Amino acid sequence: MRAYLLLGLVVLSACEDQNETLCRRAVREVIQGKTNQRLAIKALADFGVYALVDIEQELQVAPASGRLRLLEAIERIGDPRALPLLQHIAQYDSAKLVRERAQRLAIALAATGKPAS
């Protein structure tokens, strides 16, 4: 019985979505601001709306500089489904610069469906 349970766990772990791992890694690279952050932002843009879940989670704990870079990734994604998240950040973020940037992005997405450059 234990062998079947162990086999089931191995099979389930093999089914993990690699995109999820890659997306989380890209979010961390954007936050850290390493030299490859442009590639990481592009990767998040390629993931599209799928990346918003990981971005939202990290926006709660990232430093202000990382949150600004994550907003840049949201801008590159350019999906209006990010509006509620942007509006929340614009109202409640602890850093004024982050709030202002989120507000500009929210206004741009609401007006055109695309972010301002």
GUKESE-859533 format. One record per residue (C-alpha): residue in one letter; residue number from 1; x, y, z. Coordinates in Angstrom, 3 decimals, decimal comma, m for minus. Example, Ala and Ser with C-alpha at 12.3 -4.5 7.8 and 13.67 -1.06 7.14 Angstrom:
2
[A 1 [12,300 m4,500 7,800]]
[S 2 [13,670 m1,060 7,140]]
//
This chain:
117
[M 1 [0,000 0,000 0,000]]
[R 2 [2,796 2,410 0,878]]
[A 3 [4,482 1,682 m2,419]]
[Y 4 [1,333 2,704 m4,325]]
[L 5 [1,021 5,885 m2,290]]
[L 6 [4,663 6,758 m2,957]]
[L 7 [4,248 5,991 m6,655]]
[G 8 [1,187 8,247 m6,770]]
[L 9 [3,097 11,105 m5,188]]
[V 10 [5,958 10,697 m7,657]]
[V 11 [3,558 10,722 m10,596]]
[L 12 [1,772 13,833 m9,305]]
[S 13 [5,015 15,701 m8,755]]
[A 14 [6,097 14,879 m12,304]]
[C 15 [2,932 16,556 m13,579]]
[E 16 [3,912 19,975 m12,185]]
[D 17 [3,534 22,709 m14,750]]
[Q 18 [6,984 23,925 m15,823]]
[N 19 [5,481 27,241 m16,900]]
[E 20 [4,520 27,926 m13,301]]
[T 21 [8,100 27,398 m12,159]]
[L 22 [9,497 29,536 m14,967]]
[C 23 [6,983 32,296 m14,286]]
[R 24 [7,811 32,409 m10,577]]
[R 25 [11,508 32,500 m11,376]]
[A 26 [10,979 35,414 m13,773]]
[V 27 [9,002 37,316 m11,116]]
[R 28 [11,844 36,842 m8,615]]
[E 29 [14,406 38,025 m11,167]]
[V 30 [12,377 41,161 m11,868]]
[I 31 [12,120 41,925 m8,153]]
[Q 32 [15,833 41,420 m7,585]]
[G 33 [16,680 43,794 m10,431]]
[K 34 [19,497 41,682 m11,777]]
[T 35 [21,124 42,370 m15,104]]
[N 36 [18,741 39,987 m16,881]]
[Q 37 [15,611 41,739 m15,611]]
[R 38 [14,701 42,915 m19,129]]
[L 39 [14,608 39,305 m20,269]]
[A 40 [12,584 38,397 m17,186]]
[I 41 [10,074 41,194 m17,910]]
[K 42 [9,821 39,964 m21,495]]
[A 43 [9,241 36,424 m20,218]]
[L 44 [6,429 37,670 m17,974]]
[A 45 [4,920 39,559 m20,910]]
[D 46 [5,062 36,329 m22,908]]
[F 47 [3,228 34,501 m20,102]]
[G 48 [0,590 37,221 m20,322]]
[V 49 [m2,324 37,206 m17,922]]
[Y 50 [m1,053 33,890 m16,532]]
[A 51 [1,774 35,846 m14,827]]
[L 52 [m0,565 38,193 m12,965]]
[V 53 [m1,199 35,685 m10,162]]
[D 54 [2,502 35,367 m9,337]]
[I 55 [3,030 39,104 m9,740]]
[E 56 [0,142 39,848 m7,384]]
[Q 57 [1,533 37,541 m4,717]]
[E 58 [4,972 39,113 m4,843]]
[L 59 [3,677 42,683 m4,916]]
[Q 60 [2,625 42,166 m1,307]]
[V 61 [6,136 41,427 m0,049]]
[A 62 [8,580 42,967 m2,539]]
[P 63 [10,488 46,155 m1,760]]
[A 64 [9,285 49,336 m3,480]]
[S 65 [11,973 49,093 m6,172]]
[G 66 [10,842 45,555 m6,996]]
[R 67 [7,187 46,599 m7,015]]
[L 68 [7,984 49,330 m9,549]]
[R 69 [9,691 46,771 m11,776]]
[L 70 [6,689 44,450 m11,426]]
[L 71 [4,451 47,319 m12,530]]
[E 72 [6,638 47,582 m15,616]]
[A 73 [5,940 43,904 m16,262]]
[I 74 [2,195 44,520 m15,850]]
[E 75 [2,506 47,354 m18,349]]
[R 76 [4,214 45,041 m20,828]]
[I 77 [1,498 42,412 m20,320]]
[G 78 [m1,059 45,113 m21,097]]
[D 79 [m4,123 43,111 m20,129]]
[P 80 [m7,149 45,004 m18,776]]
[R 81 [m7,734 42,153 m16,315]]
[A 82 [m4,916 43,731 m14,286]]
[L 83 [m7,110 46,771 m13,551]]
[P 84 [m8,434 45,641 m10,141]]
[L 85 [m4,892 44,858 m9,008]]
[L 86 [m3,584 48,210 m10,269]]
[Q 87 [m6,431 50,078 m8,601]]
[H 88 [m5,723 48,331 m5,315]]
[I 89 [m2,029 49,187 m5,508]]
[A 90 [m2,820 52,778 m6,481]]
[Q 91 [m4,938 53,156 m3,363]]
[Y 92 [m3,124 51,127 m0,715]]
[D 93 [0,577 50,736 m1,526]]
[S 94 [2,891 52,139 1,133]]
[A 95 [5,180 53,896 m1,389]]
[K 96 [3,902 57,066 m3,043]]
[L 97 [5,895 56,454 m6,241]]
[V 98 [4,404 52,963 m6,589]]
[R 99 [0,883 54,306 m5,988]]
[E 100 [1,353 57,023 m8,619]]
[R 101 [2,758 54,584 m11,193]]
[A 102 [m0,071 52,119 m10,586]]
[Q 103 [m2,614 54,927 m10,939]]
[R 104 [m1,159 56,006 m14,314]]
[L 105 [m1,191 52,423 m15,576]]
[A 106 [m4,761 51,872 m14,359]]
[I 107 [m5,962 55,022 m16,093]]
[A 108 [m4,218 54,036 m19,325]]
[L 109 [m5,624 50,510 m19,291]]
[A 110 [m9,117 51,718 m18,459]]
[A 111 [m9,074 54,312 m21,242]]
[T 112 [m7,572 52,299 m24,068]]
[G 113 [m7,289 48,727 m22,949]]
[K 114 [m3,537 49,192 m23,353]]
[P 115 [m0,969 50,706 m20,989]]
[A 116 [0,720 54,043 m21,526]]
[S 117 [4,321 53,843 m22,639]]
//
